[in-house]
Amino acid sequence: MKKVRVGVIGVGHLGQHHARLYSSLADATLIGVTDSDLVRTGEIAARFGTNAFPDAAALLHEVDAVSVAVPTSAHHAVVKTALKAGVHVLVEKPITVTRSEALELIELAGRQNRVLQVGHVERFNPAIQALRPYIGTPSFIECSRLSPFGTRALDVDVVRDLMIHDLDILLSMNLGPIEQVQAAGVCILSSRIDAANVRITFGNGCVANLSASRVSTSPLRELKLYYPDSCIMVDYRTGGVTIQRRNPEGNGGSIVPIHSPEQVTEEPLKLELQSFVNSIVSHTAPLVSGPDGLAALDLADRVTNAIGAFVRQQESSRQSLAVSM
């Protein structure tokens, strides 16, 4: 079988790992990488034994598919160029900055008959894969995604940087239409929202409470689903999934593990890249499609709009207090 020729556009914090893992896939050949920082391009190319290209245009002439891991503000332009060149694309989340940009890329991918996959990597986390058969209809969901502050992804707020992972996972659970979104957020170390809390009410009565922060002292990525007689706990970082059920014969409880860290054998990103390559080879739709990426972006927009209302209300309250003093 002919191997898929792949490349990576943008080899910063995350793109370098795309290059590393592509070089390990049996049915893909890493043709080369490119980045706006030419020194960085050369370093990553040398590290993974591939070619350094001076720009995206040069790389696109030599590949069948690319990962796009540039800043979000450049997603639309880079992906559009790649699709017009007839190249399959995996673009890191969020798909684009705006809804109209995402719609244009989805339409273009369809017209060009090319795979457009969005990098919501938690879909490929073994913990989420282990969880799927047990989701059912939860009464209440908690999502916590905390990270220390860094210089990456500061062109977007914490909703599009971190929380969007959990928004996508929630949407993939098919909990029904969203009836209400309430949110609060604050800028702390950047000019954009760095910490946020969101309450989402679904049509089936389920309520999801999401917290995201990029100013935490230590990382945390957890998901908890609560039911009338049980609780499912997911640790994204270890791949562990545990069910705690009420003991019907007494007042105590029993813990039933359905997944343990020892069972995690592959990186979620590697599984994501392999799935992308498989979609190209088999001519099938990707697990996380362009419309999926758009749905997550739409929900992120609802969250940021709710945060904006909260911030304006707080500012109004402060001004009223200042006048009364």
C-alpha positions as CSV (number, residue, x, y, z in Angstrom):
1,M,0.0,0.0,0.0
2,K,1.2,3.4,-0.9
3,K,2.1,5.5,2.1
4,V,0.4,8.9,2.7
5,R,2.9,11.7,2.3
6,V,2.4,14.1,5.2
7,G,3.8,17.4,6.4
8,V,3.4,19.8,9.3
9,I,2.8,23.5,9.1
10,G,3.7,25.1,12.4
11,V,6.2,23.2,14.6
12,G,5.9,25.1,17.8
13,H,4.7,23.7,21.1
14,L,2.2,21.2,19.6
15,G,3.3,21.0,16.0
16,Q,6.6,19.4,16.9
17,H,4.7,16.4,18.4
18,H,2.7,16.0,15.2
19,A,6.1,15.7,13.4
20,R,7.4,13.3,16.0
21,L,4.4,11.0,15.8
22,Y,3.9,11.1,12.0
23,S,7.5,9.8,11.7
24,S,6.4,6.7,13.7
25,L,3.3,5.8,11.7
26,A,3.7,2.8,9.5
27,D,1.4,4.0,6.7
28,A,2.6,7.6,6.5
29,T,5.9,9.2,5.4
30,L,6.8,12.5,7.0
31,I,8.0,14.5,4.0
32,G,8.8,17.7,5.8
33,V,7.9,20.6,8.1
34,T,7.7,24.4,7.9
35,D,7.4,27.2,10.3
36,S,7.6,31.0,10.2
37,D,10.7,30.6,12.4
38,L,13.2,29.1,9.9
39,V,15.7,28.2,12.6
40,R,13.0,26.3,14.4
41,T,12.0,24.6,11.1
42,G,15.6,23.4,10.6
43,E,15.9,22.1,14.2
44,I,12.6,20.1,14.1
45,A,13.4,18.7,10.6
46,A,16.9,17.5,11.8
47,R,15.4,16.1,15.0
48,F,13.0,13.8,13.1
49,G,15.0,13.1,10.0
50,T,12.9,15.0,7.5
51,N,13.0,18.0,5.2
52,A,12.9,21.7,6.2
53,F,10.7,23.7,3.8
54,P,11.0,27.5,3.6
55,D,7.2,28.1,3.5
56,A,3.9,26.3,3.3
57,A,3.6,26.7,-0.5
58,A,6.7,24.7,-1.1
59,L,5.6,22.0,1.3
60,L,2.1,21.7,-0.2
61,H,3.6,20.8,-3.6
62,E,5.1,17.6,-2.1
63,V,2.5,16.1,0.2
64,D,-0.9,14.5,0.3
65,A,-1.9,15.8,3.7
66,V,-0.8,18.2,6.4
67,S,-1.3,19.0,10.0
68,V,-1.9,22.8,10.6
69,A,-0.6,23.8,14.0
70,V,-0.2,27.6,13.5
71,P,-1.8,30.2,15.8
72,T,-5.6,30.1,15.6
73,S,-5.7,33.5,13.9
74,A,-3.9,32.0,10.9
75,H,-6.0,28.8,10.7
76,H,-8.4,30.0,8.0
77,A,-5.8,31.3,5.6
78,V,-3.4,28.3,5.9
79,V,-6.1,25.7,5.7
80,K,-7.8,27.4,2.8
81,T,-4.5,27.4,0.9
82,A,-3.9,23.7,1.6
83,L,-7.4,22.7,0.6
84,K,-7.1,24.7,-2.6
85,A,-3.9,22.8,-3.3
86,G,-5.8,19.5,-3.1
87,V,-4.2,18.5,0.2
88,H,-6.1,16.8,3.1
89,V,-5.9,18.8,6.4
90,L,-5.9,18.2,10.1
91,V,-6.2,21.6,11.7
92,E,-5.7,22.0,15.4
93,K,-8.6,23.3,17.5
94,P,-10.5,25.6,17.4
95,I,-11.2,25.2,13.7
96,T,-11.1,28.9,13.0
97,V,-11.7,32.2,14.7
98,T,-15.2,32.8,13.3
99,R,-18.2,30.8,12.2
100,S,-18.1,32.2,8.6
101,E,-14.4,31.2,8.3
102,A,-15.3,27.6,9.4
103,L,-18.2,27.4,7.0
104,E,-16.0,28.4,4.1
105,L,-13.5,25.7,4.9
106,I,-16.1,23.0,5.3
107,E,-17.6,23.9,2.0
108,L,-14.2,24.1,0.3
109,A,-13.2,20.7,1.7
110,G,-16.4,19.2,0.3
111,R,-15.9,20.7,-3.1
112,Q,-12.3,19.5,-3.2
113,N,-13.3,16.1,-1.9
114,R,-10.6,16.3,0.8
115,V,-10.6,15.3,4.4
116,L,-10.9,18.2,6.9
117,Q,-10.4,16.9,10.4
118,V,-10.3,19.1,13.5
119,G,-7.8,18.4,16.3
120,H,-10.1,17.8,19.3
121,V,-7.6,15.3,20.6
122,E,-9.6,14.3,23.7
123,R,-12.0,12.4,21.5
124,F,-9.1,9.9,21.1
125,N,-8.1,9.8,24.7
126,P,-8.4,6.1,25.8
127,A,-10.3,7.3,28.9
128,I,-13.0,8.7,26.7
129,Q,-13.1,5.7,24.5
130,A,-13.5,3.5,27.7
131,L,-16.3,5.8,28.9
132,R,-18.5,5.7,25.8
133,P,-20.5,2.5,26.6
134,Y,-21.4,3.8,30.1
135,I,-22.5,7.4,29.4
136,G,-26.3,6.9,29.4
137,T,-28.2,9.9,30.7
138,P,-26.3,11.7,33.5
139,S,-28.1,14.1,35.8
140,F,-25.1,16.3,36.4
141,I,-21.6,16.7,34.8
142,E,-18.5,18.4,36.1
143,C,-15.5,19.2,33.9
144,S,-12.2,20.7,35.3
145,R,-9.4,21.7,33.0
146,L,-6.6,23.6,34.7
147,S,-3.1,24.5,33.4
148,P,-0.2,26.7,34.5
149,F,0.2,29.9,32.6
150,G,2.4,29.9,29.5
151,T,3.1,31.9,26.4
152,R,1.3,29.6,24.0
153,A,-2.2,30.2,22.6
154,L,-2.5,33.7,24.0
155,D,-4.2,34.8,20.8
156,V,-7.4,33.2,22.1
157,D,-9.1,33.1,25.5
158,V,-9.2,30.2,27.9
159,V,-12.5,29.0,26.4
160,R,-11.0,28.4,23.0
161,D,-7.7,27.4,24.4
162,L,-8.7,24.8,27.0
163,M,-12.4,24.6,27.7
164,I,-13.3,23.9,24.0
165,H,-12.0,20.3,24.6
166,D,-14.7,19.7,27.1
167,L,-17.3,21.5,25.1
168,D,-16.6,19.1,22.2
169,I,-16.8,16.1,24.5
170,L,-20.1,17.2,25.9
171,L,-21.5,17.7,22.4
172,S,-20.3,14.2,21.4
173,M,-22.4,12.7,24.3
174,N,-25.6,13.6,22.4
175,L,-27.3,15.1,25.5
176,G,-29.9,16.9,23.4
177,P,-30.4,20.6,22.6
178,I,-28.8,23.2,24.8
179,E,-31.4,25.4,26.6
180,Q,-29.2,27.8,28.6
181,V,-25.6,28.9,29.0
182,Q,-24.5,30.9,32.0
183,A,-20.9,31.8,32.5
184,A,-18.4,33.9,34.4
185,G,-14.8,34.7,33.6
186,V,-11.9,37.0,34.3
187,C,-8.7,38.3,32.7
188,I,-5.7,37.7,35.1
189,L,-2.3,37.4,33.4
190,S,-3.3,38.2,29.8
191,S,-5.6,40.6,28.0
192,R,-8.1,37.8,27.4
193,I,-10.2,35.7,29.7
194,D,-7.8,33.4,31.6
195,A,-10.3,31.6,33.9
196,A,-13.9,30.7,33.3
197,N,-16.8,28.8,34.8
198,V,-19.8,27.8,32.7
199,R,-23.1,26.2,33.5
200,I,-24.9,24.5,30.6
201,T,-28.4,23.2,30.8
202,F,-29.5,20.6,28.3
203,G,-33.0,19.8,27.1
204,N,-33.0,16.4,28.8
205,G,-32.5,18.1,32.2
206,C,-28.8,17.4,32.5
207,V,-26.7,20.2,33.8
208,A,-22.9,20.5,33.1
209,N,-20.6,22.7,35.1
210,L,-17.2,23.4,33.4
211,S,-14.2,25.2,34.9
212,A,-11.1,26.1,32.9
213,S,-8.1,28.1,34.0
214,R,-4.7,28.7,32.5
215,V,-3.3,30.3,35.7
216,S,-3.3,27.2,37.9
217,T,-0.3,26.2,39.9
218,S,-0.7,22.6,38.7
219,P,-2.4,20.8,35.8
220,L,-5.7,19.1,36.2
221,R,-8.0,17.4,33.6
222,E,-11.0,15.6,35.1
223,L,-14.5,14.7,34.0
224,K,-17.2,13.5,36.4
225,L,-20.7,12.2,35.5
226,Y,-23.3,11.9,38.2
227,Y,-26.3,9.5,38.1
228,P,-29.1,8.7,40.6
229,D,-27.2,5.7,41.8
230,S,-23.6,6.1,40.5
231,C,-20.7,8.4,39.6
232,I,-18.2,8.0,36.8
233,M,-14.8,9.7,37.2
234,V,-12.4,10.2,34.4
235,D,-8.8,11.4,34.7
236,Y,-7.7,12.5,31.2
237,R,-4.1,12.7,32.2
238,T,-3.7,9.1,33.4
239,G,-6.4,7.5,31.2
240,G,-8.1,6.2,34.3
241,V,-11.9,5.7,34.4
242,T,-13.7,4.6,37.6
243,I,-17.4,3.9,38.4
244,Q,-18.6,4.3,42.0
245,R,-22.0,2.7,42.5
246,R,-24.4,2.7,45.4
247,N,-24.4,-0.6,47.2
248,P,-28.1,-1.8,47.1
249,E,-27.5,-4.1,50.1
250,G,-26.3,-1.5,52.5
251,N,-25.4,2.1,53.2
252,G,-21.9,1.7,51.8
253,G,-20.6,1.9,48.2
254,S,-18.6,-0.2,45.8
255,I,-15.9,1.0,43.4
256,V,-15.8,-0.7,40.0
257,P,-12.8,0.2,37.8
258,I,-13.4,-0.1,34.1
259,H,-10.1,1.4,32.9
260,S,-6.8,1.8,34.6
261,P,-3.6,3.8,33.6
262,E,-1.8,0.5,32.8
263,Q,-4.1,-0.1,29.9
264,V,-3.1,3.1,28.1
265,T,-0.6,2.2,25.4
266,E,-0.8,5.0,22.9
267,E,-0.7,8.8,23.1
268,P,-4.1,10.3,22.2
269,L,-2.4,12.5,19.6
270,K,-0.9,9.5,17.9
271,L,-4.3,7.9,17.8
272,E,-5.7,11.1,16.3
273,L,-3.1,11.2,13.6
274,Q,-3.5,7.6,12.7
275,S,-7.3,8.1,12.5
276,F,-6.6,11.1,10.1
277,V,-4.4,8.9,7.9
278,N,-7.0,6.1,8.0
279,S,-9.7,8.5,6.8
280,I,-7.5,9.5,3.8
281,V,-6.7,5.9,2.9
282,S,-10.2,4.5,3.3
283,H,-12.0,7.6,1.9
284,T,-14.2,7.9,5.0
285,A,-15.3,10.8,7.1
286,P,-13.0,11.7,10.0
287,L,-14.1,11.0,13.6
288,V,-13.9,14.8,14.3
289,S,-15.2,16.5,11.1
290,G,-15.3,20.1,10.1
291,P,-19.0,20.3,11.2
292,D,-18.0,18.9,14.6
293,G,-15.4,21.6,14.9
294,L,-18.0,24.2,13.9
295,A,-20.4,22.9,16.6
296,A,-17.7,23.3,19.3
297,L,-16.9,26.8,18.0
298,D,-20.5,27.8,18.1
299,L,-20.9,26.6,21.7
300,A,-17.6,28.4,22.6
301,D,-19.1,31.6,21.1
302,R,-22.2,31.2,23.3
303,V,-19.9,30.8,26.3
304,T,-17.8,33.8,25.5
305,N,-20.9,35.9,24.9
306,A,-22.3,34.8,28.3
307,I,-18.9,35.8,29.9
308,G,-19.1,39.1,28.2
309,A,-22.5,39.8,29.7
310,F,-21.1,38.8,33.1
311,V,-18.1,41.1,32.8
312,R,-20.3,44.0,31.7
313,Q,-22.6,43.5,34.6
314,Q,-19.6,43.4,37.0
315,E,-18.2,46.6,35.5
316,S,-21.6,48.3,35.8
317,S,-21.9,47.2,39.5
318,R,-18.5,48.7,40.2
319,Q,-19.3,52.0,38.6
320,S,-22.6,52.2,40.5
321,L,-20.8,51.5,43.8
322,A,-18.1,54.1,43.0
323,V,-20.8,56.7,42.4
324,S,-22.6,55.9,45.6
325,M,-19.5,56.1,47.8
